Structures are given as structure tokens and as C-alpha cells.
Amino acid sequence: MKLGEPTLDQLRIFLAVAGHGSFGGAARAMGRAVSAVSYGIAQLEAQLGLALFDREGSRRPVLTPAGEGLLAEARRIADGVDALLAKARSLHAGQEPSLTLVIDVMVPGEVTAHVLGAFRRMFPTCALTLRIEGLGAVAACLIEGGADLAIGGPVIGDQPALERQAVGAVDLIPVAAPSHPLARAGIAPGESRRHLQLVLTDRSPLTEGLEFSVLSPLTWRLGDLGAKHALLKEGLGWGNMPRGMVAGDLASGTLVALDLPEKPGAHYGLNALWRRDTRLGPAASWLVDAFREGLGASPDSTFFVTPAKAGA
């Protein structure tokens, strides 16, 4: 049997149906009619001489063994073409005329300030738009097309539309005002559940309904880390905060680190994130390196971006 040559469009339709689990879902995602998606799959099956989906006895198409076997190859081809197009666009564009950067609220402010100060000196013609977001909202800015690069935390999970590269981490520690009942020594297991916990809430549906280091059923949900910091100092509850942000409070005694049996603190890993269908330009690539250098520095060291690093 002589096989035909599938088109890239047919492979993308195949991936969309497999990914969304239905012809209707694929049609909505691709902005096409269901009949066009169905026709594309029929044409691909005819080209390959194989049934890719089992449509018998089910309202939803199910991949056949042949479809399962070809799925990874189809994805590899589509990814390769995406990478080729992204590379071509970057070659046409050269240095980015503008860049939208999203930074997780957990990134230490002094690191962000030093990196962006150096960025302005290195790339004075690149118009930078900066957004500060928390949790899943960081990735949402990229997925929805409103940002070019993000420095975000681990809570968003594995998003197939995004590439990621580890750049560092911050420590989150449970703290409260010294007058808070949990600030004393010898806290019993489960005692933290009896007290109000201040929790940074997610404004993105990517992690809607998920909880991160939340122990107490009594919570106040806050969309702003600065507001959470202020309420903690007022003794209105307890909660996790980036160690660097509360270092001055711990030194002065305004806040104290809590020794809770559950150890709700966390090592909050940070990643550079960007869309898989784009390729980072010179300015964005420099930012990734600069944040990695800044976040990898020891807490007591002075952050500095050298001209050699900037030109690498």
C-alpha cells in the first residue's frame, strides 16, 4: 500500500482532537467548524491507511493503538515546525523592541530592582513592561499572550504550552507577631488549625481550588503580599512569608518565626517561563541569566551584574 504525505495542518488537527478528547473541543480550540476537523482526521487516516480514533460505541473519539503509536511522532513534528518558525521570527526581529516581563510576587524585591536597573543600562532601546503577579496568574499572563517572559514559582504545575528553566529559589517560613498564641514554644500538633491563617490567594483559574501549605480552616484570602505582611505585623493571624521579606522584622522582633510541628514552610523554586511557540531574543535571554545569577547568590552577598555577563 502506498502511503500519502500528511500535511502539517492534518497533524495539528490530530493533536488537537487527542488533546481535547473530542472533535467539538478541538474545533473550538482551533476556531474551526466540527465538520472541518472531522474531515481533516478522515483525510489523515486515508493518507496513513490507519484508523487513528475508535468512534464505535462512544460519543467521544478514543485513540486506537495505531493512533497512540503515532501521537508522539506527530507532536515531535509539530514542535519542530514551531521551533523553526520561532527561530525564523527571532532572526527577522533581532533584538526585541519591547518586552513584557511578569515576576512572581515571591521574588525578592532587591533582586528585581538590581536586575532591571542593569537591564535599562544594557538595553536602553527595549521598552520594558513589568507586571507583578502571584501563583498561577504568572503563567496565565504567558498562556493568554499578554507577556513574553516570566519568573514564576512551582505551584502552576506542568503547563504543556510553556518552557521552563530553573533560576533559583526562596525560602518561605511561617511567621506571626510575638504576641500571637503560636509564637510560644512547645506548640502541640494541630494547634495551628485553631488560629486564623493569612493566605495569598490565586487570581488565576490555573490553580483554582488548590491549596498550598494551608493548614487552618480559618483563613483570610489576600491577593497582595504586602497587605498580608502588614496584617501579620498587626497580630491578626499567622502565615508563610519569604524569608528575605521579613528578615528585618525578625531582626527587630516585629515578627517571629514559628516552630510548628507541621513545618508548613517551603522551598519555593523559581523558574524562567516562556511560551513554547516563541524563542527568546537577546534581551529576554539576558534577563533569564541575570535572574539566575541574582537568585542564586547567597542571602548575605551583594548582587551585581557584570558587563561581561550582560554581553554573554
One Martini backbone bead per residue (centre of mass of N, CA, C, O) as a GRO file, in nm:
protein
  312
    1MET     BB    1   0.095   0.037   0.024
    2LYS     BB    2   0.049   0.369  -0.051
    3LEU     BB    3   0.152   0.650   0.101
    4GLY     BB    4   0.095   0.946   0.209
    5GLU     BB    5   0.118   1.309   0.283
    6PRO     BB    6   0.094   1.471   0.546
    7THR     BB    7  -0.009   1.751   0.691
    8LEU     BB    8   0.030   1.982   0.929
    9ASP     BB    9  -0.270   2.034   0.975
   10GLN     BB   10  -0.350   1.741   1.030
   11LEU     BB   11  -0.167   1.706   1.280
   12ARG     BB   12  -0.299   1.931   1.449
   13ILE     BB   13  -0.577   1.804   1.459
   14PHE     BB   14  -0.494   1.543   1.595
   15LEU     BB   15  -0.381   1.679   1.854
   16ALA     BB   16  -0.644   1.824   1.934
   17VAL     BB   17  -0.827   1.577   1.971
   18ALA     BB   18  -0.647   1.430   2.176
   19GLY     BB   19  -0.633   1.667   2.385
   20HIS     BB   20  -0.968   1.722   2.404
   21GLY     BB   21  -1.148   1.448   2.336
   22SER     BB   22  -1.275   1.609   2.080
   23PHE     BB   23  -1.406   1.764   1.809
   24GLY     BB   24  -1.530   2.010   1.948
   25GLY     BB   25  -1.285   2.099   2.114
   26ALA     BB   26  -1.096   2.135   1.871
   27ALA     BB   27  -1.266   2.342   1.719
   28ARG     BB   28  -1.263   2.563   1.934
   29ALA     BB   29  -0.950   2.590   1.959
   30MET     BB   30  -0.921   2.644   1.625
   31GLY     BB   31  -1.170   2.793   1.492
   32ARG     BB   32  -1.369   2.559   1.386
   33ALA     BB   33  -1.539   2.331   1.236
   34VAL     BB   34  -1.632   2.013   1.291
   35SER     BB   35  -1.625   1.921   0.993
   36ALA     BB   36  -1.326   2.002   0.947
   37VAL     BB   37  -1.204   1.812   1.155
   38SER     BB   38  -1.323   1.547   1.049
   39TYR     BB   39  -1.194   1.571   0.768
   40GLY     BB   40  -0.897   1.581   0.858
   41ILE     BB   41  -0.895   1.297   0.985
   42ALA     BB   42  -0.983   1.139   0.734
   43GLN     BB   43  -0.741   1.224   0.560
   44LEU     BB   44  -0.518   1.113   0.744
   45GLU     BB   45  -0.613   0.817   0.741
   46ALA     BB   46  -0.584   0.789   0.433
   47GLN     BB   47  -0.279   0.850   0.414
   48LEU     BB   48  -0.200   0.610   0.633
   49GLY     BB   49  -0.402   0.359   0.656
   50LEU     BB   50  -0.541   0.450   0.943
   51ALA     BB   51  -0.689   0.420   1.248
   52LEU     BB   52  -0.698   0.668   1.511
   53PHE     BB   53  -1.009   0.634   1.583
   54ASP     BB   54  -1.261   0.528   1.803
   55ARG     BB   55  -1.628   0.555   1.725
   56GLU     BB   56  -1.742   0.312   1.868
   57GLY     BB   57  -1.970   0.330   2.129
   58SER     BB   58  -1.899   0.650   2.127
   59ARG     BB   59  -1.897   1.002   2.169
   60ARG     BB   60  -1.587   0.963   2.204
   61PRO     BB   61  -1.284   0.970   2.091
   62VAL     BB   62  -1.050   0.693   2.060
   63LEU     BB   63  -0.753   0.580   2.065
   64THR     BB   64  -0.574   0.385   1.892
   65PRO     BB   65  -0.293   0.211   1.874
   66ALA     BB   66  -0.199   0.376   1.630
   67GLY     BB   67  -0.250   0.653   1.750
   68GLU     BB   68  -0.061   0.621   1.991
   69GLY     BB   69   0.199   0.567   1.817
   70LEU     BB   70   0.175   0.861   1.652
   71LEU     BB   71   0.159   1.098   1.856
   72ALA     BB   72   0.458   1.163   1.920
   73GLU     BB   73   0.541   1.224   1.626
   74ALA     BB   74   0.344   1.455   1.576
   75ARG     BB   75   0.451   1.634   1.805
   76ARG     BB   76   0.743   1.656   1.707
   77ILE     BB   77   0.681   1.793   1.437
   78ALA     BB   78   0.528   2.042   1.547
   79ASP     BB   79   0.757   2.140   1.731
   80GLY     BB   80   0.968   2.179   1.507
   81VAL     BB   81   0.811   2.394   1.351
   82ASP     BB   82   0.784   2.595   1.581
   83ALA     BB   83   1.090   2.635   1.616
   84LEU     BB   84   1.147   2.736   1.330
   85LEU     BB   85   0.956   2.985   1.337
   86ALA     BB   86   1.079   3.117   1.586
   87LYS     BB   87   1.361   3.153   1.465
   88ALA     BB   88   1.277   3.325   1.223
   89ARG     BB   89   1.158   3.558   1.388
   90SER     BB   90   1.421   3.629   1.542
   91LEU     BB   91   1.591   3.694   1.286
   92HIS     BB   92   1.410   3.928   1.194
   93ALA     BB   93   1.406   4.099   1.470
   94GLY     BB   94   1.609   4.061   1.682
   95GLN     BB   95   1.596   4.284   1.889
   96GLU     BB   96   1.377   4.376   2.114
   97PRO     BB   97   1.159   4.650   2.131
   98SER     BB   98   0.988   4.470   2.335
   99LEU     BB   99   0.885   4.380   2.687
  100THR     BB  100   0.710   4.137   2.886
  101LEU     BB  101   0.722   4.112   3.243
  102VAL     BB  102   0.679   3.849   3.485
  103ILE     BB  103   0.658   3.855   3.847
  104ASP     BB  104   0.686   3.704   4.126
  105VAL     BB  105   0.610   3.806   4.447
  106MET     BB  106   0.854   3.622   4.575
  107VAL     BB  107   1.055   3.795   4.458
  108PRO     BB  108   1.300   3.974   4.545
  109GLY     BB  109   1.316   4.313   4.522
  110GLU     BB  110   1.628   4.354   4.500
  111VAL     BB  111   1.667   4.175   4.255
  112THR     BB  112   1.480   4.318   4.060
  113ALA     BB  113   1.613   4.598   4.075
  114HIS     BB  114   1.900   4.518   3.975
  115VAL     BB  115   1.821   4.389   3.708
  116LEU     BB  116   1.661   4.634   3.583
  117GLY     BB  117   1.888   4.837   3.600
  118ALA     BB  118   2.080   4.679   3.411
  119PHE     BB  119   1.888   4.659   3.171
  120ARG     BB  120   1.870   4.963   3.100
  121ARG     BB  121   2.176   4.980   3.028
  122MET     BB  122   2.184   4.743   2.806
  123PHE     BB  123   1.858   4.814   2.697
  124PRO     BB  124   1.746   5.118   2.611
  125THR     BB  125   1.543   5.033   2.352
  126CYS     BB  126   1.378   4.851   2.547
  127ALA     BB  127   1.047   4.817   2.617
  128LEU     BB  128   0.937   4.779   2.949
  129THR     BB  129   0.698   4.555   3.093
  130LEU     BB  130   0.566   4.533   3.426
  131ARG     BB  131   0.466   4.244   3.628
  132ILE     BB  132   0.290   4.156   3.932
  133GLU     BB  133   0.243   3.822   4.049
  134GLY     BB  134   0.056   3.526   4.158
  135LEU     BB  135   0.107   3.225   4.097
  136GLY     BB  136  -0.093   3.140   3.828
  137ALA     BB  137  -0.086   3.435   3.698
  138VAL     BB  138   0.187   3.416   3.565
  139ALA     BB  139   0.118   3.200   3.346
  140ALA     BB  140  -0.137   3.335   3.227
  141CYS     BB  141   0.010   3.568   3.082
  142LEU     BB  142   0.138   3.377   2.873
  143ILE     BB  143  -0.101   3.203   2.764
  144GLU     BB  144  -0.272   3.476   2.686
  145GLY     BB  145  -0.040   3.679   2.548
  146GLY     BB  146   0.074   3.923   2.763
  147ALA     BB  147   0.365   3.777   2.757
  148ASP     BB  148   0.719   3.681   2.728
  149LEU     BB  149   0.813   3.671   3.040
  150ALA     BB  150   0.886   3.466   3.339
  151ILE     BB  151   0.896   3.462   3.706
  152GLY     BB  152   0.816   3.152   3.861
  153GLY     BB  153   0.661   2.918   4.035
  154PRO     BB  154   0.552   2.574   4.124
  155VAL     BB  155   0.217   2.583   4.138
  156ILE     BB  156   0.131   2.536   3.819
  157GLY     BB  157   0.282   2.321   3.704
  158ASP     BB  158   0.253   2.144   3.397
  159GLN     BB  159   0.276   2.336   3.108
  160PRO     BB  160   0.268   2.263   2.769
  161ALA     BB  161   0.303   2.576   2.663
  162LEU     BB  162   0.571   2.569   2.842
  163GLU     BB  163   0.878   2.682   2.924
  164ARG     BB  164   1.159   2.587   3.148
  165GLN     BB  165   1.391   2.747   3.396
  166ALA     BB  166   1.595   2.732   3.643
  167VAL     BB  167   1.690   3.015   3.890
  168GLY     BB  168   1.576   2.934   4.186
  169ALA     BB  169   1.511   3.038   4.537
  170VAL     BB  170   1.283   3.052   4.817
  171ASP     BB  171   1.206   3.100   5.154
  172LEU     BB  172   0.941   2.978   5.350
  173ILE     BB  173   0.796   3.115   5.654
  174PRO     BB  174   0.652   3.098   5.956
  175VAL     BB  175   0.461   3.377   6.091
  176ALA     BB  176   0.438   3.618   6.373
  177ALA     BB  177   0.354   3.780   6.622
  178PRO     BB  178   0.471   3.777   6.948
  179SER     BB  179   0.159   3.771   7.065
  180HIS     BB  180   0.102   3.512   6.948
  181PRO     BB  181   0.013   3.193   7.039
  182LEU     BB  182   0.232   3.053   6.829
  183ALA     BB  183   0.505   3.193   6.956
  184ARG     BB  184   0.540   2.977   7.138
  185ALA     BB  185   0.653   2.715   7.295
  186GLY     BB  186   0.528   2.397   7.245
  187ILE     BB  187   0.356   2.322   7.006
  188ALA     BB  188   0.094   2.145   6.919
  189PRO     BB  189  -0.047   1.935   6.729
  190GLY     BB  190  -0.299   2.131   6.553
  191GLU     BB  191  -0.297   2.428   6.664
  192SER     BB  192  -0.297   2.593   6.390
  193ARG     BB  193  -0.610   2.529   6.324
  194ARG     BB  194  -0.719   2.750   6.551
  195HIS     BB  195  -0.593   2.969   6.356
  196LEU     BB  196  -0.552   3.232   6.170
  197GLN     BB  197  -0.484   3.227   5.819
  198LEU     BB  198  -0.273   3.383   5.593
  199VAL     BB  199  -0.353   3.393   5.237
  200LEU     BB  200  -0.244   3.362   4.924
  201THR     BB  201  -0.418   3.431   4.644
  202ASP     BB  202  -0.559   3.321   4.339
  203ARG     BB  203  -0.628   3.490   4.012
  204SER     BB  204  -0.626   3.200   3.878
  205PRO     BB  205  -0.758   2.907   3.717
  206LEU     BB  206  -0.507   2.711   3.717
  207THR     BB  207  -0.534   2.690   4.068
  208GLU     BB  208  -0.815   2.634   4.130
  209GLY     BB  209  -0.868   2.489   4.457
  210LEU     BB  210  -0.586   2.502   4.552
  211GLU     BB  211  -0.347   2.413   4.809
  212PHE     BB  212  -0.075   2.594   4.993
  213SER     BB  213   0.009   2.552   5.306
  214VAL     BB  214  -0.281   2.484   5.431
  215LEU     BB  215  -0.411   2.427   5.767
  216SER     BB  216  -0.644   2.619   5.814
  217PRO     BB  217  -0.995   2.683   5.815
  218LEU     BB  218  -0.894   2.971   5.900
  219THR     BB  219  -0.926   3.232   5.654
  220TRP     BB  220  -0.744   3.482   5.473
  221ARG     BB  221  -0.776   3.623   5.153
  222LEU     BB  222  -0.495   3.746   4.961
  223GLY     BB  223  -0.368   3.943   4.675
  224ASP     BB  224  -0.144   4.074   4.878
  225LEU     BB  225   0.164   4.062   5.028
  226GLY     BB  226   0.171   4.336   5.178
  227ALA     BB  227  -0.093   4.296   5.335
  228LYS     BB  228  -0.007   4.042   5.482
  229HIS     BB  229   0.230   4.169   5.630
  230ALA     BB  230   0.067   4.381   5.791
  231LEU     BB  231  -0.124   4.179   5.941
  232LEU     BB  232   0.095   4.021   6.086
  233LYS     BB  233   0.207   4.268   6.254
  234GLU     BB  234  -0.090   4.301   6.394
  235GLY     BB  235  -0.183   3.998   6.487
  236LEU     BB  236  -0.419   3.856   6.282
  237GLY     BB  237  -0.205   3.620   6.220
  238TRP     BB  238  -0.076   3.355   6.020
  239GLY     BB  239   0.218   3.290   5.796
  240ASN     BB  240   0.372   3.275   5.496
  241MET     BB  241   0.709   3.399   5.416
  242PRO     BB  242   0.959   3.549   5.286
  243ARG     BB  243   1.253   3.572   5.436
  244GLY     BB  244   1.358   3.844   5.314
  245MET     BB  245   1.097   4.020   5.382
  246VAL     BB  246   1.133   3.945   5.719
  247ALA     BB  247   1.420   4.001   5.831
  248GLY     BB  248   1.376   4.273   5.979
  249ASP     BB  249   1.149   4.171   6.171
  250LEU     BB  250   1.318   3.948   6.310
  251ALA     BB  251   1.540   4.139   6.418
  252SER     BB  252   1.326   4.339   6.576
  253GLY     BB  253   1.052   4.159   6.665
  254THR     BB  254   0.785   4.197   6.498
  255LEU     BB  255   0.864   3.908   6.416
  256VAL     BB  256   0.821   3.546   6.426
  257ALA     BB  257   0.929   3.233   6.412
  258LEU     BB  258   0.768   2.929   6.368
  259ASP     BB  259   0.739   2.619   6.568
  260LEU     BB  260   0.593   2.385   6.386
  261PRO     BB  261   0.519   2.054   6.349
  262GLU     BB  262   0.435   2.077   6.029
  263LYS     BB  263   0.619   2.249   5.859
  264PRO     BB  264   0.495   2.488   5.637
  265GLY     BB  265   0.723   2.546   5.495
  266ALA     BB  266   0.925   2.644   5.196
  267HIS     BB  267   1.075   2.564   4.880
  268TYR     BB  268   1.063   2.820   4.637
  269GLY     BB  269   1.067   2.766   4.320
  270LEU     BB  270   1.225   2.917   4.031
  271ASN     BB  271   1.118   3.019   3.696
  272ALA     BB  272   1.166   3.040   3.369
  273LEU     BB  273   0.909   3.159   3.138
  274TRP     BB  274   0.780   3.037   2.817
  275ARG     BB  275   0.674   2.998   2.515
  276ARG     BB  276   0.706   2.741   2.284
  277ASP     BB  277   0.631   2.936   2.019
  278THR     BB  278   0.893   3.077   2.123
  279ARG     BB  279   1.187   3.288   2.115
  280LEU     BB  280   1.442   3.411   2.271
  281GLY     BB  281   1.589   3.696   2.295
  282PRO     BB  282   1.846   3.882   2.405
  283ALA     BB  283   1.698   4.022   2.644
  284ALA     BB  284   1.557   3.774   2.768
  285SER     BB  285   1.812   3.603   2.808
  286TRP     BB  286   1.949   3.799   3.002
  287LEU     BB  287   1.734   3.785   3.224
  288VAL     BB  288   1.767   3.492   3.297
  289ASP     BB  289   2.065   3.515   3.386
  290ALA     BB  290   2.027   3.740   3.599
  291PHE     BB  291   1.827   3.588   3.785
  292ARG     BB  292   2.009   3.348   3.841
  293GLU     BB  293   2.230   3.512   3.977
  294GLY     BB  294   2.057   3.652   4.198
  295LEU     BB  295   1.913   3.386   4.320
  296GLY     BB  296   2.200   3.231   4.370
  297ALA     BB  297   2.272   3.408   4.580
  298SER     BB  298   2.356   3.482   4.874
  299PRO     BB  299   2.198   3.655   5.125
  300ASP     BB  300   2.485   3.828   5.191
  301SER     BB  301   2.515   3.914   4.911
  302THR     BB  302   2.602   4.110   4.636
  303PHE     BB  303   2.442   4.216   4.366
  304PHE     BB  304   2.587   4.160   4.027
  305VAL     BB  305   2.618   4.287   3.693
  306THR     BB  306   2.820   4.219   3.448
  307PRO     BB  307   2.919   4.306   3.137
  308ALA     BB  308   2.999   4.018   3.052
  309LYS     BB  309   2.727   3.889   3.112
  310ALA     BB  310   2.552   4.073   2.929
  311GLY     BB  311   2.718   3.974   2.659
  312ALA     BB  312   2.666   3.650   2.654
   0.00000   0.00000   0.00000
